[in-house]
Amino acid sequence: MKNKLKADAVSALKGHDQVRVDVLRFLVSLIDKKELQLPPGQMTEAEEMSVLRKELKNKEESREMFVKGNRMDLVKQLDYEISVLKEYLPAEMTDEELEKIVDEAIIEGNKVFGNVMRIVVTKVSGRVGGEKIAPLVKQKCQM
């Protein structure tokens, strides 16, 4: 993923799209920073996706604050950055797909919340955030 981001940054630079170059370089720097925290060669694509998802969440939260503060100039900038970031993330899983995986995990995890969460998070591998998984698992485990 990092190599793709770097290659796309070079293409954007050649295309004179400085804003896109800045966004892509920033994403590469976030991945590099995370990579420095791990033993050499231990960075997986799932961890790279996790970094990108976290940044997407941060940008979406910032956007909400700028909307509340009536800073439409910054909202427009963040909208562009969010759109670029979403290009590199896998498509979000639908609610129906997630519910099916949770149902399978409940059978496998014996309705124990922690076990079910671990199974689901492993299976969805970054396609859905924990804030969406946890309430569904909690609801289904209590049934």
N, C-alpha and C positions, 0 to 999 in steps of 0.2 A: 504494500500500500504506500509506504513511504517513497519508494522509487517511482511509483506512478504520480504521486503528488509533485515530486521533484521534476519529472519529465513534463508534466502539465504546466508547471511554473515556468520552465524554459520556453515552452510553446507560447504561453501567454506573454512572456517577455518579448519574444520575437514578434508577436502580434500587437505589441504596444498597449497591452491591457494591464496597466500598472496596479489597479485596484485588485484584480484577480491574482496577480503575482504576489501582492502583499498578503492576501488571505491564504494562499497556498503555502507561502514561506512560513507564515505563522503556524499553520497546521503541522508542517514538517518540524518546526522547532518544538512544538508540544510533544510530538512523538519522540524526538531526540531526547528531550528532558526526561520523559518516562523511561526511555531506554537506558539512560545513565543510572537510574535507580535499580536496575536489574543486573544480574550477572551478565557478562559479555555473551552475546549470541542467544540470549534467552527470550528476546522480544518476539511474540507470536502475532499473527495477523489479528487474532481475537483481542489481544491487548491493544493493538493499534486501533481497532474499531471501538474499543472501550474508551480510549482517549478522545476519539472523534465524537462519540455519543455524548460524553461528558461536556465537551466544548459546545455541542449543539444545545444541550440543556442550558448551559450558562448564557449562551447568546439569546435563547428564547426568553429566559428570565430577564435579561437586560432589556430586551425589546419591550416587554410588558411594563417595566419601570419607565422607559422613555415615553411610551404611550401615555402613561399616567401623568408624566411630567410635561406632556405636550411638546416633546422635542422630535418633531416629525423629520427633521434633517437626519438625526441619528437613527430613527426607526427605518428610514429608507436605506441607510448604509447597512444596518444590521439585517434587513430583509435580503439584501444582495449576498452578504456573508453567509447567511443561513442557507440560501439557495445553492451557493457553491459547495458548502459543507454537505448538504443532502445528496449531492451528485456522487459522493464517495462512500456513502453509507448504503447498506442493503435496504431494500424496501421494507417498511414496517410490516409486521405480521398482522393479519386481520384478527378481530376479536374471536371469530369462529375458529380460526386455526389455533389461537392461543387456548381457547376453551377446550378444544380437543386434546391438546398436549397436556393440559392440566388434568383432565379426566384420566388420561392414561397414567400420568405420574401419581395420581391419588391411589390408583390400584397398585402400582409398583411400590409406593412409599407408605402404604398402610395408613393413610390419612394422618400421618405425623407431619405437622407443618414444616418443620426444618428439612425433613427428608424430601418432601414434595417440592419445596422451593429449590433445593439443590438440583433435583432431577430436571425441573422445568428450566432453570437458568442455564444448565448445561445444554439442553436441547435447543433452546431458542438462540443461544450464542450471540447475544448483542442485537437481535432484531426487535426486541421489546425491552423497555426499561423496567427496572424493579418496581417502580411506583405503580406500574400497571399490573404486574404479576402478583404482587403480595396481596392486594385486596381480593382478587379473584381466588387465589389459593386459600386464603383465610375463610372466605365465604363457603367454598366447596368443602373444605375440611370439616366445617361445623355441621354440614348437612347429615 
